[in-house]
Every structure is written in C-alpha cells, then in structure tokens.
C-alpha cells in the first residue's frame, strides 16, 4: 500500500510532459492491474476537484470528463476525524508544512507506508522513508 497526494494524481489525469509523469503513470498502471493498493485522505477529492475546475487548462467539458475518470481510480479514501486532525496539526507544526500536506504524511505514518509526491518542497521537508519524491 502507498499513499499518493494530489500532485501525483494530477499527473495521472493530465499527462503534460513534466518531471515525474512517467513514474506517476507507472503507479497508475500498477493500481489499475491490482499490483498496488492506493490510499489517500479524503481531501484528495477536494484538491483534484479544485484543480480541475479552476487551475487546469482544460475546458469545462474536458474538466468534467477528467473528474469522472478520476472517480474511477480504485483509491481507498480515509475520512478526517478529530483525532486525525489533531495529528495533522502536530505534523504541520513539526515539519513546517500545510495541514493539507500533513494529512497525507499522517496517513502514510498511520499506515506504516510511504507518501509518494511530486511536490519537491514537501519532499525536502519530510524526508524518506516517510515521503518519496517522484523522479
């Protein structure tokens, strides 16, 4: 099992020629054939919705299609609780990262696995083995 954040999932949806896209697509393929299990905090739903609706170069119709395709990915979502939110706060303070990023880090820590990210700033602040940067 791995945890992925929005920076990875966005590469699954929008295949722009940029760093890490090939590895991201390999992870997506492994998920599709059942070679890996993927989990994420439910904030991933909000983050992907937001980026597709407001920050991508997609037309409205393309964004809606991309959203529907995203929902087909077999990602296990974990909902926020008061306890997990407290953990997000602690991790956010410890590493100097956003609470959004801390949600992914906390889930990886709880599941005793790695967070895979394309966010260089996050990977620089939270080092392996907890976080691994796509290359």
N, C-alpha and C positions, 0 to 999 in steps of 0.2 A: 504494500500500500504506500502511496505517496500523497502529499498534499500539493495542490497547484494553486497559484494565485491568478488574478485577472491578467497579469502581463503575459502569462503562458497561454491561457485560454484564448485571449485576443489573437495570438498568433495561430491558434487552431482555426479561427474563423476568417481572419484577414491574412492572406498569405503574401504580405508585402516582403520584398527582398530586403531583409534586415538580419542583423546578428541574432542567432539563436532560433531562427524559424525552422531550420531543418531538424534540429533536435526536438523542438516542440511538436512538429508533425510526426516524428517517430514515436513520441509519447502518445499522441492521439491515436496512432495506428495500434500501438500496444493495448491501449484502452479498448479500442473497437474490437479487437480479436480476443479480448479477455486475458491478456498476458499480465496486466497490472490492474489493480484497483485504485481508484482515484477518489479522494475526499476533499471537501473544502467547506469552510464556514459559509452559512447561507448568505453572507454579504456579497459573495461572488455573484449572486443573481442580480443584486442592485448595481454592482460595479459594471458588469457586462451590459446590462440594460442601459445604463447611463452612457457608456462609451459608444454603444451602437446608435443610440438616439441622438446624441449631442456632439460627440467628438470625433467621429469617423467621417471619412469622405464618401460614405455610402448614401445613396438616395434613400428616401423613406421606404420604398418598396424593397430595396436591397437590404436595408436595416432590419425590416420585419422578417424577411426570409432568413437572414443571418441569426436573428433571435430564435426563430423556430428550429433552426439547425442546432443551435447551442443547446436548446432544451432536450435534444435527442441524445446528447452525450450522457453516458452512464456514470454520472458523478454522484457520489453519496454526500448529501448536504447535512451539515450539523448546525442546529439552531443555537442561537445565543441564549445563555441563561444568566442569572445574576452572578453565579459563581464564575462562569467563563468570562463574563465582562470584567469581573474583578481581576482575573488573570491577564486579560488584555491590557488593563490599566497598568499592572505591575510590569509586564513585559515592555510596554510602551515607554515607561519611565526608565527601565533598566538599559534598554538599547538606544533610546532616543529616536524611536520610530513612531509612526502614526498608529492609532488604535486599530485602524483598518488592517495595516500590515501585521500588527501584533496578534490579530485574530488568527491569521494563517500560521504564524510562528507558534502560538499557543496550541493550536490543533496538532501541528507536527510534533510538538513536545508531548502532548497528551497521548497521541497515537504511537509514540516512540518511532517516528519515521522522519523523513526529510520533507522540507518545503522546497519545491522546485520553483524558481522565479527567473524572470528576465530583467528584474529590477536591480541594476548594479548598485545603487545606493543602499538598498536593503541588504543585499548580499555582503556589502562592505561592512555593515554594522553588525549583522548577525552571521557569524562565520559557520563553516562546516564543523561538525557533521549535520547540524540542525537545518541549515539552509544551503542549497546548491544553486549556483548560477548557471543558466543555460549558456552554452557556448556555440 
